[in-house]
Amino acid sequence: MTSARLSFPLQPIWRRQSRAPIAPAWPEPKLVGKERWRNHFDNAHHPAVVDGCVFFGSIVDGRIHAVDAETGEARWTFATAAPVRLAPTVAKRRVYVASDDGFVYCLDAITGKLHWRFQAGPDRRRLLGNDYLVSVWPVRTGIAVDDGVAYFGAGVFPNSPVYAIAVDAMSGKELWRTETKDIHFSKRTLSPQGYILLGDDAVFLPSNRKAPSCFNRSDGVFRFYAAAGHARKKR
């Protein structure tokens, strides 16, 4: 929400372009027109603009970039080990970002210095995902930060454990973790990808083409999944 007004016609001041084409997380459907995209959210880099700085992660080089919003000049970069597909979250001069390498990173917004990183999965196993080497537990949700806590999901493959996780936003210490493999969704599975929604006492994790799921903010206990057009389904 902003009170700013645009003056037309708009004129480009600067632009930054990737060195190579962006490869999305999921390949284009083989039956175009007959099969839906598995998940179609990362054909472009997602920026966050805070205090005169543009922060974005790169799918191409796996780096988090901070550039001056007025000039486009680079302020700092930080390298992860895999594509960064969603916009960073900026809170209290810290930048929180997730990577397909299976880690969540907390960086200083001014310098790019690493405050902490958190390994979301149980180990560092990798596999090929649409031409990139990614974690078996990539973090493909946004990082929702509120009241000193950072929330995110990890993992996308239902045959492996998938997690909803909360950590202390300042230290990166794990507060709770819910393994969703053992939660029964009436044949529905959770594959957390996309931006998270926080309620007063709830965390809503998006799940690819399926219904989002709701967890307690306080302890991560699963509450329900929300299917469009249907009453909510309790565990």
C-alpha positions as CSV (number, residue, x, y, z in Angstrom):
1,M,0.0,0.0,0.0
2,T,1.5,3.3,-1.0
3,S,0.4,6.9,-1.5
4,A,2.9,7.5,-4.3
5,R,1.7,8.5,-7.7
6,L,3.1,7.6,-11.1
7,S,3.9,10.3,-13.7
8,F,3.3,9.2,-17.3
9,P,4.8,8.4,-19.7
10,L,7.2,6.2,-17.7
11,Q,10.8,6.1,-18.8
12,P,13.4,3.4,-18.0
13,I,16.2,4.6,-15.7
14,W,18.3,1.4,-15.5
15,R,17.9,-2.3,-16.0
16,R,19.7,-5.5,-15.1
17,Q,19.5,-8.6,-17.2
18,S,20.5,-12.2,-16.5
19,R,23.6,-13.6,-18.3
20,A,21.6,-16.6,-19.4
21,P,17.9,-17.5,-19.8
22,I,15.9,-18.4,-16.7
23,A,15.1,-22.0,-16.3
24,P,12.0,-22.5,-14.1
25,A,11.8,-25.1,-11.4
26,W,9.5,-27.3,-13.4
27,P,9.7,-27.9,-17.2
28,E,7.0,-27.0,-19.6
29,P,4.2,-29.6,-19.8
30,K,4.7,-32.1,-22.6
31,L,1.1,-31.9,-23.6
32,V,0.8,-28.2,-24.0
33,G,-2.8,-27.1,-23.8
34,K,-3.9,-30.4,-22.3
35,E,-1.7,-30.5,-19.2
36,R,-1.4,-27.7,-16.6
37,W,1.9,-26.4,-15.5
38,R,3.1,-28.2,-12.4
39,N,4.0,-24.9,-10.9
40,H,4.4,-21.7,-12.9
41,F,5.8,-19.0,-10.7
42,D,9.4,-18.3,-11.5
43,N,9.7,-17.1,-15.1
44,A,11.3,-13.9,-13.7
45,H,13.3,-12.8,-10.7
46,H,11.2,-11.5,-7.8
47,P,12.5,-8.3,-6.1
48,A,11.8,-6.6,-2.8
49,V,12.4,-2.9,-2.5
50,V,13.2,-1.5,0.9
51,D,14.9,1.8,2.0
52,G,16.2,2.7,-1.4
53,C,17.6,-0.8,-2.1
54,V,16.4,-3.6,-4.5
55,F,17.0,-7.1,-3.2
56,F,16.5,-10.1,-5.4
57,G,17.7,-13.7,-5.7
58,S,18.9,-15.1,-9.0
59,I,17.7,-18.3,-10.5
60,V,20.6,-18.2,-13.0
61,D,23.6,-17.7,-10.6
62,G,22.1,-18.6,-7.2
63,R,23.2,-15.3,-5.7
64,I,21.3,-12.8,-3.6
65,H,21.8,-9.3,-5.1
66,A,21.4,-5.9,-3.5
67,V,21.4,-2.9,-5.9
68,D,20.8,0.8,-5.5
69,A,17.1,1.6,-6.4
70,E,18.1,4.9,-7.9
71,T,21.1,4.0,-10.0
72,G,21.0,0.2,-10.3
73,E,24.6,0.0,-9.1
74,A,25.5,-3.2,-7.1
75,R,25.8,-2.8,-3.4
76,W,26.6,-6.4,-2.5
77,T,26.0,-10.0,-3.6
78,F,26.0,-13.2,-1.6
79,A,26.3,-16.7,-3.2
80,T,24.1,-19.7,-2.4
81,A,24.7,-23.1,-4.0
82,A,21.5,-23.3,-6.1
83,P,18.7,-21.1,-7.7
84,V,16.9,-18.6,-5.6
85,R,13.3,-18.5,-6.9
86,L,11.3,-16.1,-4.7
87,A,11.6,-12.6,-3.3
88,P,13.7,-12.1,-0.2
89,T,12.0,-10.9,3.0
90,V,13.5,-7.8,4.6
91,A,12.8,-7.1,8.3
92,K,14.8,-5.1,10.8
93,R,17.8,-4.6,8.5
94,R,18.0,-8.3,7.8
95,V,17.4,-10.1,4.5
96,Y,15.9,-13.6,4.7
97,V,16.0,-15.7,1.6
98,A,15.5,-19.4,0.6
99,S,17.5,-21.4,-1.9
100,D,17.1,-24.6,-3.8
101,D,20.3,-25.7,-2.1
102,G,18.1,-26.5,1.0
103,F,19.2,-23.6,3.2
104,V,17.6,-20.5,4.5
105,Y,19.9,-17.5,4.8
106,C,19.8,-14.5,7.0
107,L,22.0,-11.6,5.8
108,D,22.7,-8.1,6.9
109,A,20.7,-5.7,4.6
110,I,23.5,-3.1,4.6
111,T,26.6,-5.2,4.0
112,G,25.4,-8.6,2.9
113,K,27.2,-10.3,5.8
114,L,25.9,-13.7,6.8
115,H,24.2,-13.7,10.2
116,W,23.2,-17.4,10.0
117,R,22.1,-20.1,7.7
118,F,19.7,-23.0,8.4
119,Q,19.7,-26.4,6.8
120,A,16.1,-27.3,6.3
121,G,16.5,-31.0,5.4
122,P,18.1,-33.8,7.3
123,D,21.2,-34.0,5.0
124,R,22.8,-32.4,2.0
125,R,21.8,-34.9,-0.7
126,R,21.3,-33.4,-4.2
127,L,19.6,-34.3,-7.4
128,L,19.1,-32.8,-10.8
129,G,16.0,-30.6,-11.1
130,N,15.4,-29.2,-14.6
131,D,19.1,-28.8,-15.4
132,Y,20.1,-27.5,-11.9
133,L,21.6,-29.5,-9.0
134,V,19.2,-28.9,-6.1
135,S,18.6,-30.3,-2.6
136,V,16.3,-33.2,-2.1
137,W,14.7,-30.6,0.3
138,P,14.8,-27.3,-1.6
139,V,13.2,-24.4,0.1
140,R,10.7,-23.0,-2.4
141,T,8.5,-20.9,-0.1
142,G,8.9,-17.3,0.8
143,I,10.2,-16.6,4.3
144,A,7.4,-15.1,6.4
145,V,8.9,-13.1,9.3
146,D,6.7,-11.7,12.1
147,D,7.2,-11.1,15.8
148,G,10.7,-12.5,15.9
149,V,9.9,-15.7,14.1
150,A,10.6,-16.9,10.5
151,Y,8.3,-19.4,8.9
152,F,8.9,-21.5,5.8
153,G,8.4,-24.9,4.1
154,A,11.0,-27.3,2.9
155,G,10.9,-30.2,0.4
156,V,8.7,-30.7,-2.6
157,F,8.7,-34.5,-3.2
158,P,5.9,-36.3,-1.4
159,N,7.8,-39.5,-1.2
160,S,10.4,-37.8,1.0
161,P,9.6,-36.0,4.2
162,V,8.3,-32.5,3.7
163,Y,8.5,-30.0,6.5
164,A,6.8,-26.9,7.9
165,I,9.4,-25.1,10.0
166,A,9.7,-22.1,12.3
167,V,13.0,-20.6,13.5
168,D,14.1,-17.7,15.7
169,A,14.5,-14.8,13.2
170,M,17.6,-13.4,15.0
171,S,19.5,-16.5,15.8
172,G,18.2,-19.1,13.3
173,K,17.5,-21.5,16.1
174,E,14.8,-24.0,15.3
175,L,11.6,-23.5,17.2
176,W,9.4,-26.2,15.7
177,R,9.3,-28.6,12.8
178,T,6.3,-30.5,11.5
179,E,7.0,-33.5,9.2
180,T,4.0,-33.7,6.9
181,K,4.7,-37.2,5.5
182,D,2.7,-38.7,8.4
183,I,-0.2,-36.2,8.1
184,H,-3.1,-37.7,6.2
185,F,-4.7,-35.3,3.8
186,S,-7.3,-37.8,2.4
187,K,-4.9,-38.7,-0.4
188,R,-3.6,-35.1,-0.6
189,T,0.0,-34.3,-0.2
190,L,1.9,-31.2,0.8
191,S,4.5,-29.8,-1.6
192,P,5.2,-26.3,-0.2
193,Q,6.0,-23.8,-3.0
194,G,5.1,-20.1,-3.1
195,Y,4.5,-17.3,-0.7
196,I,3.3,-18.0,2.9
197,L,0.3,-16.3,4.5
198,L,0.3,-15.6,8.3
199,G,-2.9,-15.3,10.4
200,D,-3.1,-14.2,14.0
201,D,-2.5,-17.8,15.2
202,A,-2.0,-19.7,11.9
203,V,0.5,-20.4,9.1
204,F,-0.8,-21.2,5.7
205,L,1.6,-23.0,3.4
206,P,0.8,-23.1,-0.4
207,S,1.1,-26.5,-2.0
208,N,1.8,-26.4,-5.7
209,R,-1.4,-27.1,-7.6
210,K,-3.1,-28.5,-4.5
211,A,-4.9,-26.9,-1.6
212,P,-2.9,-24.9,1.0
213,S,-2.5,-26.3,4.5
214,C,-2.8,-24.6,7.8
215,F,-0.6,-25.0,10.9
216,N,-0.5,-23.5,14.4
217,R,1.9,-20.6,14.6
218,S,2.8,-21.4,18.2
219,D,3.8,-25.1,17.8
220,G,3.4,-26.2,14.2
221,V,0.5,-28.6,14.8
222,F,-1.4,-29.3,11.6
223,R,-4.9,-27.9,11.6
224,F,-6.5,-28.4,8.2
225,Y,-6.2,-28.1,4.5
226,A,-8.4,-25.7,2.6
227,A,-9.9,-27.0,-0.7
228,A,-11.6,-24.4,-2.9
229,G,-15.3,-24.7,-2.9
230,H,-15.4,-27.2,0.0
231,A,-15.7,-27.1,3.7
232,R,-12.3,-27.4,5.4
233,K,-11.0,-30.9,6.1
234,K,-9.8,-31.6,9.6
235,R,-7.1,-34.1,10.4
